Amino acid sequence: MNKFAITIIVLFSILLISSSLIAENKTVSDTLNTAAVLEKETTEQHDLPSPYMVLPFIILLTMIATGPLFYHHFWETNYPKIAIALGAVTVTYYLVFLQDTHSLIHTAAEYLSFIALLASLFVAAGGIFINIDKKSTPWLNAGILLFGACIANIIGTTGASMLLIRPFIKVNKHRIKPYHIVFFIFLVSNIGGALTPIGDPPLFLGFLRGVEFFWVIQHVWYIWLPTMAVVLVIFLIIDFRNLSESEEEVNYTGKFEFKGGKSVIYLAIIVISVFIDPAVMSWVPSLAPLPIGIREIIMFSVVFLAYQTADDEILKSNEFDFEPIKEVAYLFVGIFATMIPALQLISYEANVLGDRLTPGMFYFATGFLSAFLDNAPTYLNFLSAEMGKFGLNVNDFLEVIKFSELYPIYLSAISVAAVFFGAMTYIGNGPNFMVKSISERAGIKMPSFFGYLIKYALPILLPIYIIIWAIFYYNQV
């Protein structure tokens, strides 16, 4: 319970700091929307940050990549302090030198929405016990991965990842290898959720801006399906090769066991609460100037209630603790803060060069940045640049609908890239780091940041993504 309390204190400390900033700058707070993802761009103009202010983000990213590999003990002990300290450098710069509280408030609201969703899904899924008492086979593993990828479009990539990662590890406990978890991240935590706005945060942002709910599946399914098939085939080839290794003789009952029905109700509440936003439902009250809405309050309430009412035996069977979400909370508060200058500079350049960018360029730009920056604001920045190319306003609901109808190839490019490329690194998407942390606590030696990138993501995913570009976006205008 101490770790739970620490995480909640950290989150609400950020909320209190953000609220005090709002009180100091009422002109900015007037432009706030409680839904961070739909916050209107302020009319107040601020100077662009110095390019040197990208350094805190680069330093943090470098330490995330090298810390566990070269100075493991120091990193494990001090990563919360490092993340917060580097984030504080950026916050101080914006407060003192740019006097831009709007960007900080906007980021605080985005972070609270991000961590509220991840924490609530993490705790709710922790109260569900799934046991598949069957021998691990490549076909069974592929079936679990395919099932997880499909339900990611219903309960989100985070929900599907938290629900299935522990059963997946248990099924393979006698021959578990790092590649099992890597492909789980590829398919369940990322690629799988590309068909609906619920699947991944960037797509939900598009939905809130005006992209119709079923637009994504209509324009992406024929890219999603072969991509899933190719990645699954590669997994099957690797997993069949792994069968040659010895495995303990165990008698299996073939039974499927499911416990924790009330936690399923919590999952349903979380999914429904995603839509409880003034931009979607006009009757939902706004809590401005607070950087939090009814949705986040519901999600944080689920964190508390789901943990308090969870079956102790299920929590014990799942080896549940708060370390994975605590690690994500600390690291991503630093990532969200330090990436503000990078995103603003990228947004500026994208809008300046927008008229010269093709769908293929938008695809790779969105993809590569989504691998290292949060893919949700990256998606929005390039959506704004794409619409600006055609004289349309991303803040106008009707113009977003018009854009999706007239220029679907552009919207498709950033939608696919934002979701697919999130699998390229551990920080590309929120559940990636949580799956890694849960796996490591289960005793699986996961590859380092660079190991994951060089051994798996670059040789497996990048060629597939290049083929997608060549078939669907090359020479498109």
QUIPE-V845290 format. One record per residue. N is the residue number from 0. RES is the residue in three letters. PHI is phi in whole degrees, -180 to 180 (999 if undefined). PSI is psi in whole degrees, -180 to 180 (999 if undefined). NEAR is the number of other ideal C-beta (glycine too) atoms within 8 Angstrom. Layout:
n=N res=RES phi=PHI psi=PSI near=NEAR
n=N res=RES phi=PHI psi=PSI near=NEAR
//
This chain:
n=0 res=MET phi=999 psi=-26 near=4
n=1 res=ASN phi=-63 psi=-43 near=5
n=2 res=LYS phi=-66 psi=-38 near=10
n=3 res=PHE phi=-60 psi=-46 near=9
n=4 res=ALA phi=-64 psi=-40 near=8
n=5 res=ILE phi=-60 psi=-46 near=10
n=6 res=THR phi=-61 psi=-46 near=13
n=7 res=ILE phi=-64 psi=-40 near=11
n=8 res=ILE phi=-62 psi=-43 near=8
n=9 res=VAL phi=-60 psi=-47 near=11
n=10 res=LEU phi=-62 psi=-46 near=14
n=11 res=PHE phi=-78 psi=-19 near=8
n=12 res=SER phi=-66 psi=-41 near=8
n=13 res=ILE phi=-62 psi=-41 near=12
n=14 res=LEU phi=-61 psi=-44 near=13
n=15 res=LEU phi=-66 psi=-41 near=8
n=16 res=ILE phi=-62 psi=-44 near=9
n=17 res=SER phi=-62 psi=-40 near=14
n=18 res=SER phi=-64 psi=-38 near=11
n=19 res=SER phi=-67 psi=-35 near=8
n=20 res=LEU phi=-63 psi=-40 near=12
n=21 res=ILE phi=-63 psi=-42 near=16
n=22 res=ALA phi=-62 psi=-30 near=9
n=23 res=GLU phi=-80 psi=-16 near=6
n=24 res=ASN phi=-139 psi=81 near=10
n=25 res=LYS phi=-70 psi=-27 near=8
n=26 res=THR phi=-66 psi=-31 near=6
n=27 res=VAL phi=-76 psi=-40 near=13
n=28 res=SER phi=-64 psi=-25 near=12
n=29 res=ASP phi=-64 psi=-23 near=7
n=30 res=THR phi=-92 psi=-3 near=11
n=31 res=LEU phi=-75 psi=144 near=13
n=32 res=ASN phi=-116 psi=141 near=12
n=33 res=THR phi=-61 psi=-30 near=15
n=34 res=ALA phi=-82 psi=111 near=13
n=35 res=ALA phi=-59 psi=-37 near=12
n=36 res=VAL phi=-69 psi=-17 near=12
n=37 res=LEU phi=-113 psi=14 near=12
n=38 res=GLU phi=-62 psi=130 near=11
n=39 res=LYS phi=-71 psi=144 near=7
n=40 res=GLU phi=-66 psi=134 near=5
n=41 res=THR phi=-70 psi=148 near=7
n=42 res=THR phi=-79 psi=-15 near=5
n=43 res=GLU phi=-72 psi=131 near=8
n=44 res=GLN phi=-94 psi=138 near=3
n=45 res=HIS phi=-124 psi=152 near=9
n=46 res=ASP phi=-66 psi=149 near=5
n=47 res=LEU phi=-68 psi=146 near=7
n=48 res=PRO phi=-70 psi=157 near=12
n=49 res=SER phi=-67 psi=141 near=6
n=50 res=PRO phi=-57 psi=-26 near=7
n=51 res=TYR phi=-65 psi=-21 near=5
n=52 res=MET phi=-76 psi=0 near=10
n=53 res=VAL phi=-78 psi=-16 near=10
n=54 res=LEU phi=-58 psi=-44 near=7
n=55 res=PRO phi=-56 psi=-40 near=12
n=56 res=PHE phi=-66 psi=-43 near=14
n=57 res=ILE phi=-63 psi=-42 near=8
n=58 res=ILE phi=-63 psi=-46 near=9
n=59 res=LEU phi=-63 psi=-44 near=14
n=60 res=LEU phi=-62 psi=-41 near=11
n=61 res=THR phi=-64 psi=-41 near=8
n=62 res=MET phi=-71 psi=-35 near=11
n=63 res=ILE phi=-62 psi=-37 near=11
n=64 res=ALA phi=-76 psi=-38 near=10
n=65 res=THR phi=-101 psi=-24 near=11
n=66 res=GLY phi=-55 psi=-56 near=12
n=67 res=PRO phi=-63 psi=-18 near=8
n=68 res=LEU phi=-93 psi=-43 near=10
n=69 res=PHE phi=-109 psi=-26 near=5
n=70 res=TYR phi=-144 psi=64 near=7
n=71 res=HIS phi=-59 psi=-50 near=9
n=72 res=HIS phi=-64 psi=-45 near=6
n=73 res=PHE phi=-61 psi=-43 near=8
n=74 res=TRP phi=-66 psi=-47 near=12
n=75 res=GLU phi=-62 psi=-32 near=8
n=76 res=THR phi=-81 psi=-34 near=6
n=77 res=ASN phi=-118 psi=3 near=8
n=78 res=TYR phi=-59 psi=-34 near=13
n=79 res=PRO phi=-63 psi=-42 near=7
n=80 res=LYS phi=-66 psi=-40 near=7
n=81 res=ILE phi=-65 psi=-47 near=12
n=82 res=ALA phi=-61 psi=-45 near=14
n=83 res=ILE phi=-69 psi=-40 near=11
n=84 res=ALA phi=-64 psi=-46 near=8
n=85 res=LEU phi=-66 psi=-38 near=15
n=86 res=GLY phi=-63 psi=-37 near=14
n=87 res=ALA phi=-65 psi=-32 near=9
n=88 res=VAL phi=-60 psi=-47 near=10
n=89 res=THR phi=-66 psi=-44 near=15
n=90 res=VAL phi=-60 psi=-45 near=10
n=91 res=THR phi=-62 psi=-42 near=8
n=92 res=TYR phi=-59 psi=-45 near=12
n=93 res=TYR phi=-70 psi=-34 near=15
n=94 res=LEU phi=-75 psi=-46 near=11
n=95 res=VAL phi=-87 psi=-45 near=7
n=96 res=PHE phi=-93 psi=-43 near=6
n=97 res=LEU phi=-93 psi=-18 near=11
n=98 res=GLN phi=50 psi=45 near=8
n=99 res=ASP phi=-115 psi=91 near=10
n=100 res=THR phi=-83 psi=-21 near=13
n=101 res=HIS phi=-61 psi=-46 near=12
n=102 res=SER phi=-63 psi=-36 near=12
n=103 res=LEU phi=-70 psi=-42 near=14
n=104 res=ILE phi=-65 psi=-44 near=15
n=105 res=HIS phi=-58 psi=-45 near=11
n=106 res=THR phi=-69 psi=-39 near=11
n=107 res=ALA phi=-61 psi=-41 near=14
n=108 res=ALA phi=-66 psi=-41 near=15
n=109 res=GLU phi=-63 psi=-41 near=14
n=110 res=TYR phi=-65 psi=-44 near=12
n=111 res=LEU phi=-63 psi=-40 near=16
n=112 res=SER phi=-64 psi=-43 near=14
n=113 res=PHE phi=-62 psi=-51 near=14
n=114 res=ILE phi=-76 psi=-29 near=12
n=115 res=ALA phi=-63 psi=-43 near=14
n=116 res=LEU phi=-67 psi=-49 near=15
n=117 res=LEU phi=-64 psi=-44 near=14
n=118 res=ALA phi=-66 psi=-43 near=15
n=119 res=SER phi=-67 psi=-42 near=15
n=120 res=LEU phi=-67 psi=-38 near=15
n=121 res=PHE phi=-62 psi=-48 near=13
n=122 res=VAL phi=-72 psi=-43 near=14
n=123 res=ALA phi=-61 psi=-44 near=16
n=124 res=ALA phi=-67 psi=-29 near=12
n=125 res=GLY phi=-65 psi=-20 near=15
n=126 res=GLY phi=-91 psi=8 near=16
n=127 res=ILE phi=-112 psi=129 near=14
n=128 res=PHE phi=-111 psi=123 near=11
n=129 res=ILE phi=-123 psi=127 near=11
n=130 res=ASN phi=-130 psi=121 near=10
n=131 res=ILE phi=-109 psi=101 near=11
n=132 res=ASP phi=-89 psi=67 near=9
n=133 res=LYS phi=-133 psi=158 near=9
n=134 res=LYS phi=-68 psi=137 near=6
n=135 res=SER phi=-68 psi=123 near=11
n=136 res=THR phi=-132 psi=157 near=8
n=137 res=PRO phi=-57 psi=-39 near=10
n=138 res=TRP phi=-69 psi=-39 near=7
n=139 res=LEU phi=-65 psi=-44 near=12
n=140 res=ASN phi=-62 psi=-44 near=15
n=141 res=ALA phi=-62 psi=-37 near=12
n=142 res=GLY phi=-64 psi=-41 near=8
n=143 res=ILE phi=-65 psi=-44 near=13
n=144 res=LEU phi=-63 psi=-42 near=15
n=145 res=LEU phi=-66 psi=-43 near=11
n=146 res=PHE phi=-61 psi=-45 near=9
n=147 res=GLY phi=-62 psi=-40 near=17
n=148 res=ALA phi=-64 psi=-39 near=14
n=149 res=CYS phi=-70 psi=-46 near=9
n=150 res=ILE phi=-73 psi=-13 near=11
n=151 res=ALA phi=-61 psi=-26 near=17
n=152 res=ASN phi=-80 psi=-8 near=12
n=153 res=ILE phi=-107 psi=-41 near=9
n=154 res=ILE phi=-117 psi=10 near=11
n=155 res=GLY phi=84 psi=157 near=15
n=156 res=THR phi=-64 psi=-34 near=15
n=157 res=THR phi=-67 psi=-46 near=14
n=158 res=GLY phi=-61 psi=-46 near=16
n=159 res=ALA phi=-65 psi=-40 near=17
n=160 res=SER phi=-65 psi=-47 near=17
n=161 res=MET phi=-69 psi=-30 near=14
n=162 res=LEU phi=-74 psi=-36 near=13
n=163 res=LEU phi=-110 psi=-13 near=14
n=164 res=ILE phi=-65 psi=-41 near=14
n=165 res=ARG phi=-68 psi=-47 near=11
n=166 res=PRO phi=-59 psi=-37 near=11
n=167 res=PHE phi=-64 psi=-41 near=14
n=168 res=ILE phi=-65 psi=-42 near=15
n=169 res=LYS phi=-66 psi=-40 near=9
n=170 res=VAL phi=-59 psi=-37 near=12
n=171 res=ASN phi=-102 psi=17 near=12
n=172 res=LYS phi=-59 psi=-25 near=8
n=173 res=HIS phi=-88 psi=-11 near=8
n=174 res=ARG phi=-148 psi=30 near=9
n=175 res=ILE phi=-65 psi=136 near=9
n=176 res=LYS phi=-130 psi=158 near=7
n=177 res=PRO phi=-55 psi=-34 near=9
n=178 res=TYR phi=-64 psi=-29 near=11
n=179 res=HIS phi=-58 psi=-46 near=13
n=180 res=ILE phi=-71 psi=-38 near=15
n=181 res=VAL phi=-61 psi=-46 near=11
n=182 res=PHE phi=-70 psi=-29 near=12
n=183 res=PHE phi=-61 psi=-44 near=16
n=184 res=ILE phi=-64 psi=-44 near=15
n=185 res=PHE phi=-54 psi=-53 near=13
n=186 res=LEU phi=-92 psi=-47 near=17
n=187 res=VAL phi=-84 psi=-42 near=16
n=188 res=SER phi=-82 psi=-11 near=18
n=189 res=ASN phi=-140 psi=-82 near=17
n=190 res=ILE phi=-55 psi=-39 near=14
n=191 res=GLY phi=-57 psi=-35 near=16
n=192 res=GLY phi=-87 psi=29 near=17
n=193 res=ALA phi=-92 psi=3 near=16
n=194 res=LEU phi=-100 psi=-20 near=10
n=195 res=THR phi=-137 psi=160 near=11
n=196 res=PRO phi=-62 psi=-24 near=10
n=197 res=ILE phi=-73 psi=-28 near=12
n=198 res=GLY phi=-60 psi=-45 near=15
n=199 res=ASP phi=-146 psi=145 near=15
n=200 res=PRO phi=-52 psi=-42 near=11
n=201 res=PRO phi=-58 psi=-40 near=16
n=202 res=LEU phi=-68 psi=-33 near=19
n=203 res=PHE phi=-69 psi=-36 near=12
n=204 res=LEU phi=-63 psi=-41 near=13
n=205 res=GLY phi=-62 psi=-40 near=16
n=206 res=PHE phi=-61 psi=-44 near=10
n=207 res=LEU phi=-66 psi=-28 near=12
n=208 res=ARG phi=-81 psi=-20 near=13
n=209 res=GLY phi=139 psi=-7 near=12
n=210 res=VAL phi=-70 psi=127 near=13
n=211 res=GLU phi=-61 psi=148 near=8
n=212 res=PHE phi=-56 psi=-44 near=7
n=213 res=PHE phi=-93 psi=5 near=6
n=214 res=TRP phi=-61 psi=-42 near=10
n=215 res=VAL phi=-62 psi=-51 near=16
n=216 res=ILE phi=-64 psi=-33 near=10
n=217 res=GLN phi=-68 psi=-32 near=7
n=218 res=HIS phi=-107 psi=-1 near=10
n=219 res=VAL phi=-124 psi=-19 near=13
n=220 res=TRP phi=-57 psi=-38 near=9
n=221 res=TYR phi=-75 psi=-10 near=6
n=222 res=ILE phi=-96 psi=-41 near=12
n=223 res=TRP phi=-61 psi=-46 near=11
n=224 res=LEU phi=-62 psi=-53 near=8
n=225 res=PRO phi=-67 psi=-32 near=8
n=226 res=THR phi=-64 psi=-47 near=12
n=227 res=MET phi=-58 psi=-45 near=13
n=228 res=ALA phi=-62 psi=-45 near=8
n=229 res=VAL phi=-65 psi=-45 near=9
n=230 res=VAL phi=-65 psi=-39 near=15
n=231 res=LEU phi=-65 psi=-39 near=12
n=232 res=VAL phi=-63 psi=-43 near=8
n=233 res=ILE phi=-61 psi=-42 near=9
n=234 res=PHE phi=-61 psi=-45 near=15
n=235 res=LEU phi=-61 psi=-41 near=11
n=236 res=ILE phi=-60 psi=-47 near=8
n=237 res=ILE phi=-66 psi=-41 near=10
n=238 res=ASP phi=-72 psi=-35 near=13
n=239 res=PHE phi=-65 psi=-38 near=8
n=240 res=ARG phi=-63 psi=-34 near=7
n=241 res=ASN phi=-72 psi=-16 near=10
n=242 res=LEU phi=-67 psi=-23 near=8
n=243 res=SER phi=-68 psi=-17 near=4
n=244 res=GLU phi=-78 psi=151 near=6
n=245 res=SER phi=-65 psi=145 near=3
n=246 res=GLU phi=-134 psi=142 near=7
n=247 res=GLU phi=-61 psi=144 near=5
n=248 res=GLU phi=-79 psi=119 near=4
n=249 res=VAL phi=-134 psi=141 near=6
n=250 res=ASN phi=-89 psi=126 near=4
n=251 res=TYR phi=-111 psi=141 near=7
n=252 res=THR phi=-86 psi=-20 near=5
n=253 res=GLY phi=78 psi=8 near=5
n=254 res=LYS phi=-86 psi=154 near=6
n=255 res=PHE phi=-114 psi=124 near=7
n=256 res=GLU phi=-118 psi=134 near=9
n=257 res=PHE phi=-135 psi=126 near=8
n=258 res=LYS phi=-134 psi=155 near=8
n=259 res=GLY phi=100 psi=45 near=12
n=260 res=GLY phi=-59 psi=-36 near=6
n=261 res=LYS phi=-68 psi=-27 near=8
n=262 res=SER phi=-71 psi=-25 near=14
n=263 res=VAL phi=-65 psi=-38 near=9
n=264 res=ILE phi=-62 psi=-41 near=8
n=265 res=TYR phi=-62 psi=-41 near=14
n=266 res=LEU phi=-60 psi=-42 near=15
n=267 res=ALA phi=-63 psi=-41 near=8
n=268 res=ILE phi=-61 psi=-42 near=10
n=269 res=ILE phi=-63 psi=-47 near=16
n=270 res=VAL phi=-62 psi=-44 near=12
n=271 res=ILE phi=-65 psi=-40 near=8
n=272 res=SER phi=-65 psi=-22 near=12
n=273 res=VAL phi=-56 psi=-33 near=12
n=274 res=PHE phi=-90 psi=-4 near=7
n=275 res=ILE phi=-82 psi=84 near=12
n=276 res=ASP phi=-146 psi=140 near=14
n=277 res=PRO phi=-57 psi=-27 near=13
n=278 res=ALA phi=-75 psi=-23 near=7
n=279 res=VAL phi=-100 psi=-43 near=8
n=280 res=MET phi=-121 psi=112 near=8
n=281 res=SER phi=-64 psi=-23 near=4
n=282 res=TRP phi=-80 psi=-10 near=4
n=283 res=VAL phi=-73 psi=124 near=11
n=284 res=PRO phi=-71 psi=147 near=6
n=285 res=SER phi=-89 psi=142 near=8
n=286 res=LEU phi=-106 psi=18 near=8
n=287 res=ALA phi=-57 psi=140 near=8
n=288 res=PRO phi=-92 psi=11 near=10
n=289 res=LEU phi=-68 psi=140 near=9
n=290 res=PRO phi=-83 psi=44 near=15
n=291 res=ILE phi=-154 psi=149 near=10
n=292 res=GLY phi=-125 psi=-177 near=14
n=293 res=ILE phi=-57 psi=-39 near=11
n=294 res=ARG phi=-57 psi=-49 near=13
n=295 res=GLU phi=-68 psi=-35 near=11
n=296 res=ILE phi=-63 psi=-43 near=9
n=297 res=ILE phi=-61 psi=-44 near=12
n=298 res=MET phi=-66 psi=-44 near=14
n=299 res=PHE phi=-65 psi=-33 near=13
n=300 res=SER phi=-66 psi=-38 near=8
n=301 res=VAL phi=-64 psi=-38 near=15
n=302 res=VAL phi=-54 psi=-48 near=13
n=303 res=PHE phi=-70 psi=-51 near=9
n=304 res=LEU phi=-68 psi=-41 near=9
n=305 res=ALA phi=-64 psi=-37 near=15
n=306 res=TYR phi=-73 psi=-43 near=11
n=307 res=GLN phi=-66 psi=-34 near=6
n=308 res=THR phi=-99 psi=-1 near=7
n=309 res=ALA phi=-68 psi=149 near=14
n=310 res=ASP phi=-70 psi=124 near=9
n=311 res=ASP phi=-60 psi=-36 near=6
n=312 res=GLU phi=-66 psi=-37 near=6
n=313 res=ILE phi=-67 psi=-45 near=15
n=314 res=LEU phi=-59 psi=-41 near=11
n=315 res=LYS phi=-68 psi=-42 near=8
n=316 res=SER phi=-64 psi=-35 near=7
n=317 res=ASN phi=-84 psi=-1 near=9
n=318 res=GLU phi=50 psi=46 near=8
n=319 res=PHE phi=-76 psi=134 near=8
n=320 res=ASP phi=-152 psi=176 near=7
n=321 res=PHE phi=-94 psi=5 near=9
n=322 res=GLU phi=-59 psi=-45 near=9
n=323 res=PRO phi=-60 psi=-45 near=13
n=324 res=ILE phi=-74 psi=-29 near=13
n=325 res=LYS phi=-65 psi=-43 near=11
n=326 res=GLU phi=-63 psi=-45 near=11
n=327 res=VAL phi=-63 psi=-43 near=14
n=328 res=ALA phi=-60 psi=-45 near=13
n=329 res=TYR phi=-71 psi=-48 near=13
n=330 res=LEU phi=-65 psi=-41 near=13
n=331 res=PHE phi=-79 psi=-20 near=13
n=332 res=VAL phi=-67 psi=-35 near=14
n=333 res=GLY phi=-71 psi=-41 near=14
n=334 res=ILE phi=-64 psi=-47 near=14
n=335 res=PHE phi=-60 psi=-41 near=14
n=336 res=ALA phi=-71 psi=-49 near=13
n=337 res=THR phi=-73 psi=-19 near=15
n=338 res=MET phi=-87 psi=-3 near=11
n=339 res=ILE phi=-56 psi=-51 near=14
n=340 res=PRO phi=-61 psi=-41 near=15
n=341 res=ALA phi=-61 psi=-46 near=11
n=342 res=LEU phi=-65 psi=-40 near=12
n=343 res=GLN phi=-68 psi=-41 near=11
n=344 res=LEU phi=-67 psi=-41 near=12
n=345 res=ILE phi=-65 psi=-43 near=12
n=346 res=SER phi=-60 psi=-43 near=11
n=347 res=TYR phi=-62 psi=-49 near=9
n=348 res=GLU phi=-66 psi=-37 near=8
n=349 res=ALA phi=-65 psi=-39 near=14
n=350 res=ASN phi=-72 psi=-35 near=10
n=351 res=VAL phi=-66 psi=-41 near=6
n=352 res=LEU phi=-97 psi=4 near=9
n=353 res=GLY phi=-54 psi=-39 near=11
n=354 res=ASP phi=-70 psi=-13 near=5
n=355 res=ARG phi=-103 psi=-4 near=4
n=356 res=LEU phi=-92 psi=132 near=12
n=357 res=THR phi=-93 psi=168 near=9
n=358 res=PRO phi=-55 psi=-39 near=12
n=359 res=GLY phi=-64 psi=-39 near=12
n=360 res=MET phi=-67 psi=-42 near=8
n=361 res=PHE phi=-62 psi=-37 near=16
n=362 res=TYR phi=-60 psi=-52 near=15
n=363 res=PHE phi=-73 psi=-37 near=10
n=364 res=ALA phi=-63 psi=-47 near=11
n=365 res=THR phi=-64 psi=-42 near=16
n=366 res=GLY phi=-65 psi=-52 near=14
n=367 res=PHE phi=-66 psi=-37 near=9
n=368 res=LEU phi=-73 psi=-32 near=10
n=369 res=SER phi=-68 psi=-22 near=16
n=370 res=ALA phi=-73 psi=-25 near=10
n=371 res=PHE phi=-122 psi=-20 near=9
n=372 res=LEU phi=-112 psi=168 near=11
n=373 res=ASP phi=-63 psi=127 near=10
n=374 res=ASN phi=-73 psi=-19 near=15
n=375 res=ALA phi=-69 psi=-57 near=13
n=376 res=PRO phi=-66 psi=-29 near=9
n=377 res=THR phi=-61 psi=-44 near=16
n=378 res=TYR phi=-59 psi=-46 near=17
n=379 res=LEU phi=-65 psi=-40 near=13
n=380 res=ASN phi=-61 psi=-44 near=12
n=381 res=PHE phi=-79 psi=-27 near=13
n=382 res=LEU phi=-64 psi=-43 near=13
n=383 res=SER phi=-62 psi=-43 near=12
n=384 res=ALA phi=-66 psi=-42 near=15
n=385 res=GLU phi=-61 psi=-46 near=16
n=386 res=MET phi=-69 psi=-36 near=13
n=387 res=GLY phi=-62 psi=-31 near=11
n=388 res=LYS phi=-58 psi=-31 near=10
n=389 res=PHE phi=-110 psi=18 near=9
n=390 res=GLY phi=70 psi=27 near=4
n=391 res=LEU phi=-110 psi=155 near=11
n=392 res=ASN phi=-107 psi=122 near=6
n=393 res=VAL phi=-66 psi=-20 near=12
n=394 res=ASN phi=-88 psi=-2 near=6
n=395 res=ASP phi=-101 psi=114 near=9
n=396 res=PHE phi=-54 psi=-47 near=7
n=397 res=LEU phi=-68 psi=-34 near=7
n=398 res=GLU phi=-73 psi=-30 near=12
n=399 res=VAL phi=-66 psi=-42 near=15
n=400 res=ILE phi=-61 psi=-45 near=11
n=401 res=LYS phi=-60 psi=-44 near=9
n=402 res=PHE phi=-61 psi=-45 near=14
n=403 res=SER phi=-64 psi=-27 near=13
n=404 res=GLU phi=-84 psi=-39 near=6
n=405 res=LEU phi=-87 psi=-32 near=7
n=406 res=TYR phi=-130 psi=58 near=9
n=407 res=PRO phi=-63 psi=-29 near=9
n=408 res=ILE phi=-65 psi=-34 near=9
n=409 res=TYR phi=-70 psi=-46 near=12
n=410 res=LEU phi=-66 psi=-38 near=16
n=411 res=SER phi=-61 psi=-41 near=13
n=412 res=ALA phi=-60 psi=-47 near=14
n=413 res=ILE phi=-78 psi=-27 near=16
n=414 res=SER phi=-68 psi=-47 near=16
n=415 res=VAL phi=-66 psi=-46 near=14
n=416 res=ALA phi=-64 psi=-44 near=15
n=417 res=ALA phi=-60 psi=-38 near=18
n=418 res=VAL phi=-82 psi=-50 near=16
n=419 res=PHE phi=-64 psi=-46 near=15
n=420 res=PHE phi=-73 psi=-11 near=15
n=421 res=GLY phi=-61 psi=-19 near=15
n=422 res=ALA phi=-84 psi=-3 near=14
n=423 res=MET phi=-73 psi=-28 near=12
n=424 res=THR phi=-139 psi=167 near=11
n=425 res=TYR phi=-65 psi=-28 near=9
n=426 res=ILE phi=-98 psi=6 near=10
n=427 res=GLY phi=-67 psi=-28 near=14
n=428 res=ASN phi=-150 psi=146 near=11
n=429 res=GLY phi=-51 psi=-49 near=12
n=430 res=PRO phi=-67 psi=-19 near=13
n=431 res=ASN phi=-56 psi=-50 near=16
n=432 res=PHE phi=-67 psi=-36 near=14
n=433 res=MET phi=-68 psi=-42 near=16
n=434 res=VAL phi=-63 psi=-43 near=14
n=435 res=LYS phi=-59 psi=-46 near=12
n=436 res=SER phi=-65 psi=-45 near=12
n=437 res=ILE phi=-62 psi=-41 near=12
n=438 res=SER phi=-66 psi=-42 near=12
n=439 res=GLU phi=-65 psi=-37 near=10
n=440 res=ARG phi=-71 psi=-17 near=10
n=441 res=ALA phi=-88 psi=3 near=9
n=442 res=GLY phi=94 psi=9 near=5
n=443 res=ILE phi=-89 psi=128 near=10
n=444 res=LYS phi=-84 psi=98 near=5
n=445 res=MET phi=-80 psi=151 near=10
n=446 res=PRO phi=-65 psi=153 near=8
n=447 res=SER phi=-67 psi=176 near=9
n=448 res=PHE phi=-54 psi=-51 near=12
n=449 res=PHE phi=-72 psi=-34 near=9
n=450 res=GLY phi=-62 psi=-44 near=10
n=451 res=TYR phi=-61 psi=-46 near=14
n=452 res=LEU phi=-67 psi=-48 near=11
n=453 res=ILE phi=-80 psi=-39 near=9
n=454 res=LYS phi=-82 psi=-31 near=7
n=455 res=TYR phi=-119 psi=-58 near=13
n=456 res=ALA phi=-64 psi=-50 near=12
n=457 res=LEU phi=-66 psi=-48 near=9
n=458 res=PRO phi=-75 psi=-25 near=8
n=459 res=ILE phi=-99 psi=-53 near=11
n=460 res=LEU phi=-81 psi=-44 near=13
n=461 res=LEU phi=-58 psi=-45 near=10
n=462 res=PRO phi=-59 psi=-38 near=8
n=463 res=ILE phi=-65 psi=-43 near=11
n=464 res=TYR phi=-68 psi=-33 near=12
n=465 res=ILE phi=-68 psi=-39 near=8
n=466 res=ILE phi=-64 psi=-41 near=8
n=467 res=ILE phi=-59 psi=-45 near=14
n=468 res=TRP phi=-60 psi=-46 near=12
n=469 res=ALA phi=-65 psi=-37 near=8
n=470 res=ILE phi=-81 psi=-43 near=7
n=471 res=PHE phi=-105 psi=-24 near=10
n=472 res=TYR phi=-126 psi=-13 near=13
n=473 res=TYR phi=-68 psi=131 near=8
n=474 res=ASN phi=65 psi=13 near=5
n=475 res=GLN phi=-83 psi=146 near=9
n=476 res=VAL phi=-134 psi=999 near=4
//
